[in-house]
Amino acid sequence: MPSIFRPHDLLWICRSALKKPELDAGSIPAWVSRGKGPVVVRRAETQPGLVPVGIRGSKREERFAALAPEQAVEKSVSPFALRAAKLWLQHPERDHHPVLRTLGSVACILNEEELDWGITGSLGYELATGDPQLRPGSDLDLVIERPTPMSRHQAEKLMTKLTGHLCRIDVQVETPEGAIGLSEWARPSGKVLIKTSMGPRLTESPWSAPHEGGGTHC
């Protein structure tokens, strides 16, 4: 049975419940066990009942992949729930920080396009926890849920509207097969990198299974 949690979801869980991936040597680092705050669902193949998650520490080099038992999850927040709550409208830096000012404009664009979108990355974490994450040079990270195909022409038109803002905008498009970068799909032709639970692969048909649309694993 597929997990009820999706990539980019934030999960609150007792750190002592985290498990180490079977193929990883060593133990869970002390900074992971001592840490607080949610972990982020990542994209990976795992056994039923376990959710692949990523944990970030206070230092740039502190990154760790672990497994979270579904039953141990106390709370979860999705990027789409963060969008629906519109918490950025109450942010004290709403009218000053480039990321928040950009989101104010981009939200109107995405809503006018009737897209199902959510907030990820540093801003998503900050909105969900109240823990300051934004830096002067932060990007605006977004995800678009797209179960039906988006043409390259549609992607190009959308990218044009998302270009020239106060900060860099990184948009991932979730297809039934995995996630692709909107900027890559907006190119006229060529294969794009799709991130799947089985690993990344190159494809010309991000909405098709490998045997249908072809694909080369990286």
PyRosetta script that sets phi, psi and omega in degrees:
from pyrosetta import init, pose_from_sequence

init()
pose = pose_from_sequence("MPSIFRPHDLLWICRSALKKPELDAGSIPAWVSRGKGPVVVRRAETQPGLVPVGIRGSKREERFAALAPEQAVEKSVSPFALRAAKLWLQHPERDHHPVLRTLGSVACILNEEELDWGITGSLGYELATGDPQLRPGSDLDLVIERPTPMSRHQAEKLMTKLTGHLCRIDVQVETPEGAIGLSEWARPSGKVLIKTSMGPRLTESPWSAPHEGGGTHC")
pose.set_psi(1, 129.5)
pose.set_omega(1, -179.8)
pose.set_phi(2, -62.2)
pose.set_psi(2, 150.1)
pose.set_omega(2, 178.5)
pose.set_phi(3, -66.3)
pose.set_psi(3, 149.4)
pose.set_omega(3, 176.9)
pose.set_phi(4, -78.5)
pose.set_psi(4, -10.0)
pose.set_omega(4, -179.4)
pose.set_phi(5, -100.5)
pose.set_psi(5, 146.8)
pose.set_omega(5, -175.9)
pose.set_phi(6, -118.0)
pose.set_psi(6, 157.6)
pose.set_omega(6, 174.7)
pose.set_phi(7, -51.5)
pose.set_psi(7, 141.1)
pose.set_omega(7, -178.7)
pose.set_phi(8, 85.2)
pose.set_psi(8, -13.6)
pose.set_omega(8, 176.2)
pose.set_phi(9, -62.2)
pose.set_psi(9, 145.0)
pose.set_omega(9, 174.9)
pose.set_phi(10, -99.6)
pose.set_psi(10, 130.4)
pose.set_omega(10, -177.8)
pose.set_phi(11, -120.7)
pose.set_psi(11, 132.6)
pose.set_omega(11, 173.0)
pose.set_phi(12, -96.6)
pose.set_psi(12, 125.2)
pose.set_omega(12, -176.1)
pose.set_phi(13, -152.0)
pose.set_psi(13, 146.3)
pose.set_omega(13, 174.9)
pose.set_phi(14, -63.7)
pose.set_psi(14, 123.5)
pose.set_omega(14, -174.4)
pose.set_phi(15, -59.0)
pose.set_psi(15, -27.1)
pose.set_omega(15, -179.5)
pose.set_phi(16, -67.8)
pose.set_psi(16, -16.6)
pose.set_omega(16, 179.8)
pose.set_phi(17, -83.9)
pose.set_psi(17, -13.6)
pose.set_omega(17, -179.0)
pose.set_phi(18, -64.2)
pose.set_psi(18, 143.8)
pose.set_omega(18, 178.8)
pose.set_phi(19, -117.2)
pose.set_psi(19, 152.9)
pose.set_omega(19, 178.4)
pose.set_phi(20, -88.4)
pose.set_psi(20, 136.1)
pose.set_omega(20, 175.2)
pose.set_phi(21, -53.4)
pose.set_psi(21, 142.1)
pose.set_omega(21, -172.1)
pose.set_phi(22, -56.6)
pose.set_psi(22, -36.7)
pose.set_omega(22, -174.6)
pose.set_phi(23, -84.9)
pose.set_psi(23, -6.4)
pose.set_omega(23, -179.1)
pose.set_phi(24, -85.7)
pose.set_psi(24, 130.7)
pose.set_omega(24, 177.6)
pose.set_phi(25, -84.8)
pose.set_psi(25, 163.3)
pose.set_omega(25, 176.7)
pose.set_phi(26, 84.7)
pose.set_psi(26, -173.9)
pose.set_omega(26, -177.4)
pose.set_phi(27, -112.1)
pose.set_psi(27, 171.7)
pose.set_omega(27, 177.4)
pose.set_phi(28, -69.8)
pose.set_psi(28, 127.5)
pose.set_omega(28, -177.3)
pose.set_phi(29, -58.2)
pose.set_psi(29, 150.7)
pose.set_omega(29, -178.4)
pose.set_phi(30, -62.1)
pose.set_psi(30, -35.0)
pose.set_omega(30, -178.4)
pose.set_phi(31, -66.7)
pose.set_psi(31, -26.2)
pose.set_omega(31, 176.1)
pose.set_phi(32, -72.5)
pose.set_psi(32, -46.9)
pose.set_omega(32, -178.0)
pose.set_phi(33, -64.5)
pose.set_psi(33, -35.9)
pose.set_omega(33, -177.9)
pose.set_phi(34, -82.6)
pose.set_psi(34, -15.7)
pose.set_omega(34, -173.2)
pose.set_phi(35, -68.2)
pose.set_psi(35, 161.9)
pose.set_omega(35, 177.4)
pose.set_phi(36, -126.4)
pose.set_psi(36, 171.1)
pose.set_omega(36, 178.7)
pose.set_phi(37, 91.1)
pose.set_psi(37, 170.7)
pose.set_omega(37, -175.8)
pose.set_phi(38, -75.2)
pose.set_psi(38, 160.7)
pose.set_omega(38, 172.0)
pose.set_phi(39, -106.3)
pose.set_psi(39, 164.1)
pose.set_omega(39, -174.1)
pose.set_phi(40, -111.7)
pose.set_psi(40, 130.4)
pose.set_omega(40, 177.9)
pose.set_phi(41, -67.3)
pose.set_psi(41, 129.4)
pose.set_omega(41, 178.0)
pose.set_phi(42, -111.0)
pose.set_psi(42, 174.6)
pose.set_omega(42, -175.0)
pose.set_phi(43, -100.7)
pose.set_psi(43, 110.2)
pose.set_omega(43, 179.6)
pose.set_phi(44, -163.3)
pose.set_psi(44, 156.3)
pose.set_omega(44, 176.5)
pose.set_phi(45, -80.0)
pose.set_psi(45, 135.1)
pose.set_omega(45, 178.4)
pose.set_phi(46, -153.2)
pose.set_psi(46, 172.2)
pose.set_omega(46, -178.6)
pose.set_phi(47, -81.3)
pose.set_psi(47, 157.5)
pose.set_omega(47, -178.9)
pose.set_phi(48, -55.4)
pose.set_psi(48, 141.4)
pose.set_omega(48, 177.6)
pose.set_phi(49, 91.6)
pose.set_psi(49, -8.9)
pose.set_omega(49, 179.5)
pose.set_phi(50, -119.8)
pose.set_psi(50, 140.9)
pose.set_omega(50, -179.1)
pose.set_phi(51, -114.0)
pose.set_psi(51, 124.5)
pose.set_omega(51, 176.2)
pose.set_phi(52, -71.5)
pose.set_psi(52, 128.5)
pose.set_omega(52, -177.7)
pose.set_phi(53, -133.2)
pose.set_psi(53, 159.7)
pose.set_omega(53, 175.3)
pose.set_phi(54, -120.2)
pose.set_psi(54, 142.5)
pose.set_omega(54, 179.6)
pose.set_phi(55, -122.9)
pose.set_psi(55, 134.1)
pose.set_omega(55, 176.2)
pose.set_phi(56, -111.7)
pose.set_psi(56, 139.8)
pose.set_omega(56, 176.6)
pose.set_phi(57, -100.0)
pose.set_psi(57, -170.5)
pose.set_omega(57, -178.7)
pose.set_phi(58, -76.3)
pose.set_psi(58, -20.3)
pose.set_omega(58, 179.7)
pose.set_phi(59, -100.3)
pose.set_psi(59, 150.6)
pose.set_omega(59, -177.4)
pose.set_phi(60, -57.8)
pose.set_psi(60, -36.8)
pose.set_omega(60, -176.3)
pose.set_phi(61, -81.3)
pose.set_psi(61, -5.4)
pose.set_omega(61, -178.3)
pose.set_phi(62, -87.1)
pose.set_psi(62, 96.2)
pose.set_omega(62, 177.4)
pose.set_phi(63, -137.3)
pose.set_psi(63, 134.6)
pose.set_omega(63, -177.6)
pose.set_phi(64, -146.5)
pose.set_psi(64, 136.2)
pose.set_omega(64, 177.1)
pose.set_phi(65, -100.5)
pose.set_psi(65, 131.8)
pose.set_omega(65, -178.3)
pose.set_phi(66, -142.0)
pose.set_psi(66, -178.6)
pose.set_omega(66, 176.8)
pose.set_phi(67, -122.9)
pose.set_psi(67, 134.6)
pose.set_omega(67, -179.6)
pose.set_phi(68, -113.9)
pose.set_psi(68, 122.8)
pose.set_omega(68, 175.3)
pose.set_phi(69, -62.3)
pose.set_psi(69, 129.7)
pose.set_omega(69, -178.5)
pose.set_phi(70, -55.9)
pose.set_psi(70, -39.0)
pose.set_omega(70, -176.6)
pose.set_phi(71, -67.8)
pose.set_psi(71, -17.7)
pose.set_omega(71, -177.7)
pose.set_phi(72, -91.4)
pose.set_psi(72, -3.8)
pose.set_omega(72, -179.4)
pose.set_phi(73, -74.1)
pose.set_psi(73, 122.7)
pose.set_omega(73, -177.5)
pose.set_phi(74, -89.8)
pose.set_psi(74, -29.4)
pose.set_omega(74, -175.3)
pose.set_phi(75, -161.2)
pose.set_psi(75, 150.5)
pose.set_omega(75, 176.8)
pose.set_phi(76, -143.3)
pose.set_psi(76, 150.0)
pose.set_omega(76, 176.5)
pose.set_phi(77, -137.8)
pose.set_psi(77, 130.1)
pose.set_omega(77, 179.6)
pose.set_phi(78, -96.5)
pose.set_psi(78, 159.4)
pose.set_omega(78, 175.5)
pose.set_phi(79, -58.0)
pose.set_psi(79, -30.6)
pose.set_omega(79, -177.5)
pose.set_phi(80, -75.6)
pose.set_psi(80, -32.2)
pose.set_omega(80, 175.1)
pose.set_phi(81, -68.4)
pose.set_psi(81, -35.4)
pose.set_omega(81, 177.7)
pose.set_phi(82, -65.2)
pose.set_psi(82, -39.2)
pose.set_omega(82, 177.1)
pose.set_phi(83, -64.7)
pose.set_psi(83, -45.4)
pose.set_omega(83, -176.9)
pose.set_phi(84, -63.3)
pose.set_psi(84, -32.9)
pose.set_omega(84, -178.5)
pose.set_phi(85, -75.5)
pose.set_psi(85, -19.7)
pose.set_omega(85, 178.7)
pose.set_phi(86, 52.8)
pose.set_psi(86, 41.2)
pose.set_omega(86, -176.9)
pose.set_phi(87, -66.2)
pose.set_psi(87, -22.4)
pose.set_omega(87, -179.5)
pose.set_phi(88, -65.2)
pose.set_psi(88, -21.1)
pose.set_omega(88, 180.0)
pose.set_phi(89, -68.9)
pose.set_psi(89, -21.2)
pose.set_omega(89, 178.2)
pose.set_phi(90, -100.6)
pose.set_psi(90, 1.8)
pose.set_omega(90, -177.5)
pose.set_phi(91, -68.2)
pose.set_psi(91, 133.5)
pose.set_omega(91, -178.4)
pose.set_phi(92, -62.3)
pose.set_psi(92, -21.2)
pose.set_omega(92, 179.9)
pose.set_phi(93, -100.1)
pose.set_psi(93, 14.8)
pose.set_omega(93, -174.3)
pose.set_phi(94, -51.8)
pose.set_psi(94, -41.1)
pose.set_omega(94, -175.5)
pose.set_phi(95, -94.8)
pose.set_psi(95, 6.2)
pose.set_omega(95, -174.3)
pose.set_phi(96, -125.5)
pose.set_psi(96, -45.7)
pose.set_omega(96, -175.5)
pose.set_phi(97, -73.6)
pose.set_psi(97, 134.9)
pose.set_omega(97, -178.5)
pose.set_phi(98, -55.1)
pose.set_psi(98, -39.3)
pose.set_omega(98, -178.5)
pose.set_phi(99, -65.1)
pose.set_psi(99, -44.3)
pose.set_omega(99, -178.7)
pose.set_phi(100, -70.8)
pose.set_psi(100, -38.3)
pose.set_omega(100, 177.2)
pose.set_phi(101, -66.0)
pose.set_psi(101, -39.1)
pose.set_omega(101, 177.8)
pose.set_phi(102, -65.3)
pose.set_psi(102, -42.9)
pose.set_omega(102, -180.0)
pose.set_phi(103, -60.2)
pose.set_psi(103, -36.0)
pose.set_omega(103, 178.4)
pose.set_phi(104, -58.0)
pose.set_psi(104, -38.2)
pose.set_omega(104, 178.8)
pose.set_phi(105, -79.5)
pose.set_psi(105, -43.1)
pose.set_omega(105, -175.3)
pose.set_phi(106, -67.7)
pose.set_psi(106, -34.4)
pose.set_omega(106, 179.2)
pose.set_phi(107, -59.1)
pose.set_psi(107, -40.6)
pose.set_omega(107, 178.3)
pose.set_phi(108, -64.1)
pose.set_psi(108, -41.8)
pose.set_omega(108, -179.5)
pose.set_phi(109, -62.3)
pose.set_psi(109, -49.5)
pose.set_omega(109, -176.9)
pose.set_phi(110, -67.0)
pose.set_psi(110, -35.5)
pose.set_omega(110, 178.0)
pose.set_phi(111, -69.1)
pose.set_psi(111, -38.6)
pose.set_omega(111, 177.5)
pose.set_phi(112, -64.5)
pose.set_psi(112, -31.4)
pose.set_omega(112, 177.4)
pose.set_phi(113, -80.4)
pose.set_psi(113, -3.5)
pose.set_omega(113, 179.9)
pose.set_phi(114, 57.8)
pose.set_psi(114, 44.9)
pose.set_omega(114, 179.4)
pose.set_phi(115, -98.0)
pose.set_psi(115, 147.0)
pose.set_omega(115, 176.3)
pose.set_phi(116, -90.2)
pose.set_psi(116, 101.5)
pose.set_omega(116, -172.2)
pose.set_phi(117, -126.8)
pose.set_psi(117, 160.7)
pose.set_omega(117, -179.6)
pose.set_phi(118, -145.7)
pose.set_psi(118, 170.7)
pose.set_omega(118, -176.0)
pose.set_phi(119, -108.3)
pose.set_psi(119, 128.0)
pose.set_omega(119, 179.8)
pose.set_phi(120, -123.6)
pose.set_psi(120, -162.9)
pose.set_omega(120, 174.1)
pose.set_phi(121, 65.1)
pose.set_psi(121, -156.1)
pose.set_omega(121, -175.8)
pose.set_phi(122, -61.2)
pose.set_psi(122, -42.9)
pose.set_omega(122, -179.2)
pose.set_phi(123, -66.0)
pose.set_psi(123, -42.0)
pose.set_omega(123, 178.5)
pose.set_phi(124, -58.8)
pose.set_psi(124, -43.6)
pose.set_omega(124, 179.7)
pose.set_phi(125, -64.0)
pose.set_psi(125, -43.3)
pose.set_omega(125, -179.1)
pose.set_phi(126, -65.2)
pose.set_psi(126, -42.4)
pose.set_omega(126, 179.6)
pose.set_phi(127, -65.2)
pose.set_psi(127, -34.7)
pose.set_omega(127, -177.4)
pose.set_phi(128, -77.6)
pose.set_psi(128, -29.2)
pose.set_omega(128, -172.1)
pose.set_phi(129, -115.0)
pose.set_psi(129, -23.3)
pose.set_omega(129, -173.0)
pose.set_phi(130, 81.0)
pose.set_psi(130, 0.6)
pose.set_omega(130, 179.5)
pose.set_phi(131, -84.4)
pose.set_psi(131, 117.5)
pose.set_omega(131, -177.1)
pose.set_phi(132, -56.5)
pose.set_psi(132, 126.2)
pose.set_omega(132, -179.7)
pose.set_phi(133, -128.4)
pose.set_psi(133, -25.6)
pose.set_omega(133, -175.4)
pose.set_phi(134, -67.8)
pose.set_psi(134, 138.5)
pose.set_omega(134, 175.2)
pose.set_phi(135, -119.2)
pose.set_psi(135, 165.3)
pose.set_omega(135, 180.0)
pose.set_phi(136, -54.4)
pose.set_psi(136, -34.6)
pose.set_omega(136, -177.9)
pose.set_phi(137, -101.7)
pose.set_psi(137, 18.9)
pose.set_omega(137, -177.6)
pose.set_phi(138, -65.3)
pose.set_psi(138, 149.9)
pose.set_omega(138, 172.9)
pose.set_phi(139, -90.2)
pose.set_psi(139, 163.8)
pose.set_omega(139, 169.3)
pose.set_phi(140, -100.1)
pose.set_psi(140, 112.8)
pose.set_omega(140, -177.5)
pose.set_phi(141, -102.4)
pose.set_psi(141, 126.1)
pose.set_omega(141, -177.3)
pose.set_phi(142, -132.5)
pose.set_psi(142, 160.0)
pose.set_omega(142, 174.6)
pose.set_phi(143, -132.3)
pose.set_psi(143, 140.9)
pose.set_omega(143, 176.2)
pose.set_phi(144, -117.4)
pose.set_psi(144, 124.8)
pose.set_omega(144, 176.1)
pose.set_phi(145, -85.2)
pose.set_psi(145, 120.0)
pose.set_omega(145, -175.1)
pose.set_phi(146, -137.3)
pose.set_psi(146, 85.4)
pose.set_omega(146, -179.4)
pose.set_phi(147, -68.9)
pose.set_psi(147, -25.7)
pose.set_omega(147, 177.8)
pose.set_phi(148, -106.8)
pose.set_psi(148, 152.8)
pose.set_omega(148, -174.0)
pose.set_phi(149, -58.3)
pose.set_psi(149, 142.1)
pose.set_omega(149, 170.7)
pose.set_phi(150, -109.9)
pose.set_psi(150, 124.4)
pose.set_omega(150, -178.6)
pose.set_phi(151, -70.1)
pose.set_psi(151, 160.5)
pose.set_omega(151, 177.0)
pose.set_phi(152, -63.1)
pose.set_psi(152, -34.5)
pose.set_omega(152, 179.2)
pose.set_phi(153, -65.6)
pose.set_psi(153, -41.2)
pose.set_omega(153, 176.9)
pose.set_phi(154, -63.2)
pose.set_psi(154, -41.3)
pose.set_omega(154, 179.5)
pose.set_phi(155, -64.1)
pose.set_psi(155, -41.1)
pose.set_omega(155, 179.5)
pose.set_phi(156, -62.9)
pose.set_psi(156, -44.4)
pose.set_omega(156, 179.8)
pose.set_phi(157, -63.0)
pose.set_psi(157, -39.9)
pose.set_omega(157, 179.7)
pose.set_phi(158, -68.4)
pose.set_psi(158, -41.5)
pose.set_omega(158, 179.4)
pose.set_phi(159, -62.2)
pose.set_psi(159, -36.3)
pose.set_omega(159, 178.2)
pose.set_phi(160, -60.5)
pose.set_psi(160, -40.9)
pose.set_omega(160, 179.6)
pose.set_phi(161, -71.1)
pose.set_psi(161, -22.7)
pose.set_omega(161, -177.4)
pose.set_phi(162, -97.9)
pose.set_psi(162, 8.5)
pose.set_omega(162, -179.3)
pose.set_phi(163, -103.2)
pose.set_psi(163, 146.2)
pose.set_omega(163, 175.7)
pose.set_phi(164, 89.3)
pose.set_psi(164, 16.8)
pose.set_omega(164, 178.8)
pose.set_phi(165, -88.4)
pose.set_psi(165, -175.9)
pose.set_omega(165, -173.3)
pose.set_phi(166, -74.7)
pose.set_psi(166, -15.4)
pose.set_omega(166, 177.1)
pose.set_phi(167, -143.4)
pose.set_psi(167, 167.4)
pose.set_omega(167, 177.8)
pose.set_phi(168, -71.4)
pose.set_psi(168, 138.0)
pose.set_omega(168, 178.7)
pose.set_phi(169, -114.3)
pose.set_psi(169, 123.2)
pose.set_omega(169, 179.0)
pose.set_phi(170, -112.4)
pose.set_psi(170, 114.3)
pose.set_omega(170, -176.3)
pose.set_phi(171, -115.2)
pose.set_psi(171, 125.0)
pose.set_omega(171, 172.6)
pose.set_phi(172, -101.4)
pose.set_psi(172, 135.7)
pose.set_omega(172, 178.4)
pose.set_phi(173, -106.5)
pose.set_psi(173, 118.4)
pose.set_omega(173, 179.5)
pose.set_phi(174, -87.3)
pose.set_psi(174, 118.8)
pose.set_omega(174, 174.5)
pose.set_phi(175, -107.2)
pose.set_psi(175, 171.8)
pose.set_omega(175, 177.2)
pose.set_phi(176, -60.9)
pose.set_psi(176, -18.9)
pose.set_omega(176, -177.1)
pose.set_phi(177, -97.6)
pose.set_psi(177, -17.7)
pose.set_omega(177, -176.4)
pose.set_phi(178, 156.7)
pose.set_psi(178, -154.2)
pose.set_omega(178, -176.6)
pose.set_phi(179, -124.5)
pose.set_psi(179, 139.8)
pose.set_omega(179, 176.3)
pose.set_phi(180, -125.9)
pose.set_psi(180, 158.1)
pose.set_omega(180, 175.7)
pose.set_phi(181, -81.7)
pose.set_psi(181, 130.7)
pose.set_omega(181, -180.0)
pose.set_phi(182, -59.3)
pose.set_psi(182, -39.6)
pose.set_omega(182, -178.3)
pose.set_phi(183, -63.8)
pose.set_psi(183, -34.6)
pose.set_omega(183, 177.3)
pose.set_phi(184, -70.0)
pose.set_psi(184, -43.9)
pose.set_omega(184, -177.4)
pose.set_phi(185, -68.9)
pose.set_psi(185, -20.6)
pose.set_omega(185, -179.6)
pose.set_phi(186, -76.8)
pose.set_psi(186, -7.7)
pose.set_omega(186, 177.2)
pose.set_phi(187, -71.5)
pose.set_psi(187, 154.6)
pose.set_omega(187, -175.5)
pose.set_phi(188, -60.3)
pose.set_psi(188, -35.6)
pose.set_omega(188, -176.2)
pose.set_phi(189, -160.7)
pose.set_psi(189, 178.4)
pose.set_omega(189, 177.5)
pose.set_phi(190, 101.2)
pose.set_psi(190, 162.1)
pose.set_omega(190, 179.1)
pose.set_phi(191, -74.9)
pose.set_psi(191, 153.3)
pose.set_omega(191, 177.0)
pose.set_phi(192, -122.8)
pose.set_psi(192, 157.9)
pose.set_omega(192, 177.8)
pose.set_phi(193, -85.2)
pose.set_psi(193, 125.1)
pose.set_omega(193, 175.9)
pose.set_phi(194, -114.9)
pose.set_psi(194, 130.8)
pose.set_omega(194, 179.6)
pose.set_phi(195, -92.7)
pose.set_psi(195, 120.0)
pose.set_omega(195, -179.0)
pose.set_phi(196, -122.2)
pose.set_psi(196, 170.8)
pose.set_omega(196, 178.6)
pose.set_phi(197, -67.2)
pose.set_psi(197, -18.0)
pose.set_omega(197, 178.0)
pose.set_phi(198, -95.0)
pose.set_psi(198, 4.0)
pose.set_omega(198, -178.7)
pose.set_phi(199, 113.2)
pose.set_psi(199, 169.5)
pose.set_omega(199, -178.5)
pose.set_phi(200, -77.1)
pose.set_psi(200, 150.1)
pose.set_omega(200, 174.1)
pose.set_phi(201, -149.9)
pose.set_psi(201, 160.3)
pose.set_omega(201, 176.9)
pose.set_phi(202, -94.5)
pose.set_psi(202, 137.8)
pose.set_omega(202, -178.1)
pose.set_phi(203, -150.8)
pose.set_psi(203, 155.6)
pose.set_omega(203, 172.0)
pose.set_phi(204, -102.3)
pose.set_psi(204, -5.6)
pose.set_omega(204, -177.4)
pose.set_phi(205, -134.1)
pose.set_psi(205, 80.4)
pose.set_omega(205, -175.1)
pose.set_phi(206, -63.9)
pose.set_psi(206, -15.2)
pose.set_omega(206, -179.6)
pose.set_phi(207, -99.3)
pose.set_psi(207, 4.7)
pose.set_omega(207, -178.8)
pose.set_phi(208, -114.0)
pose.set_psi(208, 146.2)
pose.set_omega(208, 174.7)
pose.set_phi(209, -64.5)
pose.set_psi(209, 155.5)
pose.set_omega(209, -176.6)
pose.set_phi(210, -51.4)
pose.set_psi(210, -40.5)
pose.set_omega(210, -178.5)
pose.set_phi(211, -73.0)
pose.set_psi(211, -15.3)
pose.set_omega(211, 179.4)
pose.set_phi(212, -92.4)
pose.set_psi(212, -44.2)
pose.set_omega(212, -174.1)
pose.set_phi(213, -111.3)
pose.set_psi(213, 1.4)
pose.set_omega(213, -179.1)
pose.set_phi(214, 77.0)
pose.set_psi(214, 165.4)
pose.set_omega(214, -180.0)
pose.set_phi(215, 168.4)
pose.set_psi(215, 148.8)
pose.set_omega(215, 179.9)
pose.set_phi(216, -122.6)
pose.set_psi(216, 121.2)
pose.set_omega(216, 179.9)
pose.set_phi(217, -71.9)
pose.set_psi(217, 142.3)
pose.set_omega(217, -179.0)
pose.set_phi(218, -88.0)
pose.dump_pdb("model.pdb")
